[in-house]
Amino acid sequence: MAGGPTAAAAPAEARTADWDAIAACESGGDWKANTGNGYFGGLQFRQSSWIAAGGLKYAPRADLATREEQIIVAKRLAVLQGMSAWGCA
């Protein structure tokens, strides 16, 4: 994602966030969650957010990406939207 936000540019709260705890709250800790509610993966990404934060580099949807890839994309999303993107953050 040339010129786009990077995980290194994420706000301090995103860099130090307990992503496993957020996933536990958002999806019961299921990094492959796809329940049909329009949100995907452990961190419950909307598809539009997944795309906007560069998730397609890793997988077509968050639930198809690894835990580590979801966290990388989450840090990028935090640059764009802040930690308020997650109700559990």
N, C-alpha and C positions, 0 to 999 in steps of 0.2 A: 504494500500500500504506500507507494512513494508519495512523500509529501504529506501524508495523513498523520493522525495522532499515533503515538507509539505507547507501548506499555510504560516505557521509561518516563514519558511525559505525564503519566497519570497523577492525579492529585495524591498527596500523602495518604489521605484516608483510603484511597483505592489500593495503594501499594502495601498498606499494612492491614487491610481488611482480612477478616477470617472468612475466606470464601467457602470453606467447608461448612461453617456455621450458617452462612447466608443460604447455601444450597439446602441445608437441613431444614431451614424454615420455609424456603420457597417450594421445594419439591420432595421433601422427606429425604433429601440426600441422594436422590436418584439422578445421576448425571446423564442418564439415557431417557429421562422422562419425556413422554409424548402422549398426553392423556386426552387430546382432542380439544383442549381449552384454548388453543391458539398460542400457547407459550411452550417453549421447548428447552430441554436440557436441565441440568441441575440448577442453573440460575434463572430458569424460566424466561428466556429471551423471546421477545416478539420477533417474527421473521424480519420485519423491516429494521429493527434495531440490530439484529445479527448481521444483516447486509451492510448497514450504515457503518458499523464498527469493523468491517473487514473480515467478518466470519467466513465468507465464501472462500477465502484462502485455505481454510481448513476442511470445511464440509458444507454441504448444501443447507443443513439446518444444525442448530446447536446440539440437538440430541444425538446427532451422528458424529460429533466431534468428541475428542477426549476431554477429560477433566481439565488437563493442563491447557488445552487449546481454548476451552470455554473461559478459563480464567484470564488468558491473554486478551481475548476479545472483550471480556468484562472490564478490564482495565482501560481498554481503548474507549469503550462505551462510557465509562466514568468521566473521561476527558470531555466527551460530547454532551453528556446529560447530568453528570454528577452522580453521587451515590444514591440520590433519590429515585434512580431508575429501578431500585429494588426496595420494595416495601419493608423487607426484613433487614435492610442495612442500617 
